[in-house]
Amino acid sequence: MPSSSFVVLLGFLFASGAAVGQAEFPSTVPGARRIELAPDETPPPSEIAVSPGLSSGFYFDSDLLREGIELESRERFSLVDVGQATLRLVPSSRVNPGETFRLVVRFKDGASPVSASFLLRAHPAKAEPLVEIYRGKRTIETYQQETREAHAKLLSCQGENARLSAEHDAPAGLTGLISTGALDDSGVAGRVVTRDVALTVGNVLEAILVKSYRSKKGVAVELMLVVRSGAQPWSAKGALLRGKAGADLKVLRVWQEQPIAVGEARRIVVEAEAPTTAAQGAFSLKLWEEEGPRTVTISNVTFP
């Protein structure tokens, strides 16, 4: 498929809406995931993250046998759109985090491999937006693309290691903020945004305080959460900070004092990497727990 057609296809997919068995390589599109299918092997299915209400698109380099698509519990997906060489899935709200669904696709030309299997695992907040699936040998151009992307990933890892090393060696307190360059002449700005935000935390969790902070290099959100009577303790596992345009900030850490017990208020801090220009406007913060489906969603979070 020509590159221009592929770009149009990607636009269509997005506008319309992890154990790995098969070999994976850098994709031709930044942010997408690429899976290579070997012709003479039958590997275990690749695991793909899906989420209720979020679209996951599959791009194949071969035409699909539409009547050969098998999706476990298909009725629990609000959208299953099968194209000539594409597949778009949107799980419904009836899908719970942690559930898995088996997906099998078959190819029209009958060549080996004749099919591909995937394991769709539901996540409370994240979904893989695009997965590229290729059969057979790759061209020299794809190897060149892999080399370029591997080099870019290496540079990114080196920068991350340097940052972590600098943080590890830096002193604590204000001295540490100064030594890591997190402070400028404005220092760290803070703002209480409890009355401004919209809380969606279910019926077992309550946010009694929300504060936002901004430094030279990043932002942070401080929460005081309470578990109501009759509910189990709650511990945060991960977080997502997303702007109105759909861009996510890079979450550096999620810190919690200890599991939140019934009737107790505990502090949780979410820190993200964000230069001043990247943290403008309102953001949505979503937290999910260590084990279980309970989430905390806070919208209209703004930073000083």
C-alpha positions, 0 to 999 in steps of 0.5 A: 500500500502506498505511503500516502494511502496509509496516511489517509487510512490512519486519518480514517481510523482515528477520525472514526472514532503485556506479554507478547507472543508474535514478533514486534518491531518499530512501526512505520507511524510514531505511537503505533505498535507493529507486530510481525507474523512469521510464516512458519510459526504459531506463536501465542497471541499478542496481548492488546490493551483496550478500554471501554469507550476508546477506539483501537484500530488494527491495520493489516498489510493483507486483505481480511476474510471478513466472515472469518473474524472471531471475537469472543463476547462480540455483543459486549463491544459497541463497535466492531467495524471490519474493513478490507484490511482494517479492523476497529473495535470499541468495547462497551461500558459493560466491559470491566478492567482486567477482562480478556477477549480472544480475537482471531482474524483470517486472511483472504489470500490463504497464504501462510500464516492464514490467521492471527490471534490476539488477546484483548485485555481491558484496561480502565483508562488506556487503549492501544490506538493503532496496531500494525500487523505485517506478514512475511519478510520486511523490505530494506526500508523497514529495517532502515526505519527500525534502525532510525527508531531504535536510535531515537529510542536509545537517545530517549533512554539515555536522557531518562537515565541521566535524569534519574541519575541526577535526581538520585544524586541530588540533595533533598528539599529546596537544595534538590530543586535548585540543583536539578534546575526545577526552579526559576525566578518564579519558584514553585507555584501552587493553587487550590482547585477543589472548587473548580474541578469536576469529580467522578469518583464513584460511590466509595471514594471522595476527593476532599482536597485538590491542589495543582502545582507548577515548576520550571520543568513540570506539574503536579496534582495533590489529592486528599482522598477518603474511602467511605464506610463499607468499602475496601482500602484503595491504593493507586497503581497508575495515572493519566493526565490528558489535555482537551486536545487529547495529548497526554503529559508524561507521568513521572511518578504516582506517590501515595502515603499508604493504602487509604482505609475506611474513613481516613484521608490520605494524600496522593501526588501525581507528577508529570513532565511538562514545560510551561507551553505544554501544560496550558488549559484544562486537563483530566486526571484519571487514577486507577487502583492496584487491583480492581476496577475502581477509578478516580476521574477529575476533570477541569484541572488547571495549573498555575 
